[in-house]
């Protein structure tokens, strides 16, 4: 979509998302539905890896592999029994073997995490960068985004990426997302009330779905997993970001105050936009 940088952003709607969302054919199998790799989770933050992987499955990924330290395998094998596992301390993570990557949720800023992010940055596959991957970008000279990338910052992370205050980001959310997307060549999902999705050519969308009840830990991890699942199923960066944000918000709207991300992940299939 080509759009003047000064043009009004489009409000995402059910017709647009319905036209873009993938639909399974009668002969679909797990190998045809895309394979997501999650580079996520660390000591004290393994829930982030779990939420990203669970949401990727719920959003239609046929396979999900989790790259985690072997010490966390017993926990995650029970929490996400559908997943496959690879242990970075024992074998190189061949990121290029997968259809889409989730990079950063709960990953920490330890040296081993930095090595995984560097591996991902060089992989020629579509990726979703969130949380500690964005912190690494902000702090590491010479670290660049992969060629095909969606980023999912909240206003605080966006402020660090841009070198400004969160208040400055909040004062012009659409402009901030558009400028960053154009400068860095990444699809930028600026999370918050009426999430903004900006694409490098100047196009932008404003998402109408969601609920204040979604102000709870782990929601961004689930969103990253959903977008990666849509990328793995063949959507473009722009389409996956727009559809993932809209669908994620619909799942949140189905629930009441006090919900957790676990509740939202369970709602993803039932919230399929029609």
HURA-V581160 format. One record per residue. RES is the residue in one letter. NEAR is the number of other C-alpha atoms within 8 Angstrom. Layout:
# HURA-V581160
res->RES near->NEAR
res->RES near->NEAR
This chain:
# HURA-V581160
res->X near->4
res->X near->6
res->X near->8
res->X near->7
res->X near->8
res->X near->4
res->X near->7
res->X near->5
res->X near->8
res->X near->7
res->X near->8
res->X near->12
res->X near->7
res->X near->8
res->X near->6
res->X near->8
res->X near->13
res->X near->9
res->X near->6
res->X near->9
res->X near->9
res->X near->8
res->X near->4
res->X near->5
res->X near->5
res->X near->4
res->X near->4
res->X near->8
res->X near->7
res->X near->9
res->X near->8
res->X near->8
res->X near->13
res->X near->16
res->X near->15
res->X near->17
res->X near->14
res->X near->14
res->X near->16
res->X near->16
res->X near->16
res->X near->10
res->X near->5
res->X near->4
res->X near->10
res->X near->12
res->X near->9
res->X near->13
res->X near->16
res->X near->12
res->X near->15
res->X near->17
res->X near->16
res->X near->12
res->X near->14
res->X near->17
res->X near->12
res->X near->12
res->X near->11
res->X near->10
res->X near->17
res->X near->12
res->X near->13
res->X near->15
res->X near->13
res->X near->14
res->X near->13
res->X near->14
res->X near->9
res->X near->7
res->X near->5
res->X near->9
res->X near->10
res->X near->7
res->X near->7
res->X near->10
res->X near->9
res->X near->7
res->X near->7
res->X near->10
res->X near->7
res->X near->5
res->X near->11
res->X near->8
res->X near->9
res->X near->10
res->X near->11
res->X near->10
res->X near->7
res->X near->5
res->X near->7
res->X near->6
res->X near->10
res->X near->5
res->X near->11
res->X near->8
res->X near->5
res->X near->11
res->X near->13
res->X near->16
res->X near->16
res->X near->18
res->X near->14
res->X near->16
res->X near->16
res->X near->14
res->X near->13
res->X near->9
res->X near->9
res->X near->6
res->X near->6
res->X near->6
res->X near->10
res->X near->10
res->X near->8
res->X near->10
res->X near->12
res->X near->9
res->X near->10
res->X near->11
res->X near->10
res->X near->7
res->X near->9
res->X near->8
res->X near->12
res->X near->14
res->X near->14
res->X near->15
res->X near->14
res->X near->15
res->X near->12
res->X near->12
res->X near->13
res->X near->14
res->X near->12
res->X near->11
res->X near->12
res->X near->8
res->X near->6
res->X near->7
res->X near->5
res->X near->4
res->X near->9
res->X near->6
res->X near->9
res->X near->11
res->X near->7
res->X near->10
res->X near->13
res->X near->13
res->X near->12
res->X near->14
res->X near->14
res->X near->9
res->X near->12
res->X near->9
res->X near->11
res->X near->12
res->X near->13
res->X near->11
res->X near->10
res->X near->7
res->X near->6
res->X near->8
res->X near->9
res->X near->10
res->X near->6
res->X near->9
res->X near->13
res->X near->8
res->X near->6
res->X near->8
res->X near->10
res->X near->9
res->X near->7
res->X near->9
res->X near->14
res->X near->16
res->X near->8
res->X near->12
res->X near->15
res->X near->12
res->X near->7
res->X near->8
res->X near->9
res->X near->14
res->X near->15
res->X near->16
res->X near->14
res->X near->14
res->X near->11
res->X near->7
res->X near->5
res->X near->10
res->X near->12
res->X near->15
res->X near->15
res->X near->15
res->X near->15
res->X near->13
res->X near->9
res->X near->13
res->X near->15
res->X near->13
res->X near->12
res->X near->12
res->X near->13
res->X near->10
res->X near->10
res->X near->14
res->X near->8
res->X near->6
res->X near->11
res->X near->12
res->X near->6
res->X near->9
res->X near->7
res->X near->10
res->X near->10
res->X near->8
res->X near->13
res->X near->16
res->X near->13
res->X near->14
res->X near->15
res->X near->15
res->X near->15
res->X near->17
res->X near->17
res->X near->16
res->X near->15
res->X near->15
res->X near->12
res->X near->8
res->X near->13
res->X near->7
res->X near->12
res->X near->9
res->X near->9
res->X near->13
res->X near->13
res->X near->13
res->X near->12
res->X near->12
res->X near->12
res->X near->14
res->X near->13
res->X near->12
res->X near->11
res->X near->12
res->X near->15
res->X near->13
res->X near->10
res->X near->8
res->X near->10
res->X near->7
res->X near->7
res->X near->5
res->X near->12
res->X near->9
res->X near->13
res->X near->8
res->X near->9
res->X near->12
res->X near->13
res->X near->8
res->X near->11
res->X near->14
res->X near->8
res->X near->6
res->X near->10
res->X near->7
res->X near->8
res->X near->4
